[in-house]
Amino acid sequence: MNKYKAWRSVVVDDLKNNPDESDGYIETALEEYAKDGNTEAFLLALRTIAEAQGGGYFYTCQNCKS
């Protein structure tokens, strides 16, 4: 049986293995944001780059003290 991965997971893995592609990825994200103003998509692109570069998953701590 074939195992499938989520598209974002594939992109993160690709960016991890080919860090030189990060520049093109973020450039395209900026161009698309300039066209459509989709903040959610742009922030997801930034998050994808950060994760690929070892930033891990982002979360909001509900019980953290300031």
C-alpha positions in Angstrom: 0.0 0.0 0.0 1.3 3.5 -0.9 1.8 5.9 1.9 0.9 9.5 1.2 2.2 12.6 2.9 0.5 16.0 3.3 1.6 18.5 0.7 3.0 20.9 3.3 5.1 18.1 4.8 6.5 17.4 1.4 7.4 21.1 0.9 9.1 21.3 4.3 11.1 18.2 3.6 12.1 19.5 0.2 13.2 22.9 1.7 15.2 21.0 4.4 17.0 19.0 1.8 17.5 22.0 -0.6 17.9 25.1 1.4 18.9 27.1 -1.6 15.2 26.9 -2.8 14.0 28.9 0.2 14.9 32.2 -1.5 12.6 31.3 -4.5 9.9 30.0 -2.2 9.7 33.2 -0.1 10.1 35.4 -3.2 7.1 33.7 -4.7 5.1 34.1 -1.5 5.9 37.8 -1.4 4.8 38.2 -5.1 1.6 36.4 -4.4 0.9 38.4 -1.3 1.4 41.6 -3.3 -1.2 40.4 -5.8 -3.9 39.1 -3.6 -3.1 40.4 0.0 -3.8 36.9 1.4 -2.1 37.3 4.8 -2.9 33.8 5.9 -1.2 32.2 2.9 1.8 34.5 3.3 2.2 33.7 7.0 1.9 29.9 6.2 4.8 30.3 3.8 6.9 32.0 6.4 6.0 29.3 8.9 7.0 26.6 6.3 10.4 28.2 5.8 11.0 28.5 9.6 10.0 24.9 10.1 12.3 23.8 7.3 15.2 25.7 8.9 14.7 24.0 12.2 12.2 26.4 13.8 9.8 23.5 14.8 6.1 23.9 15.3 4.6 27.1 16.5 2.0 27.1 19.2 0.3 29.4 21.7 1.0 28.5 25.3 -2.3 28.7 27.2 -0.8 28.3 30.7 2.5 30.2 30.3 3.4 32.9 32.8 4.7 36.2 31.4 
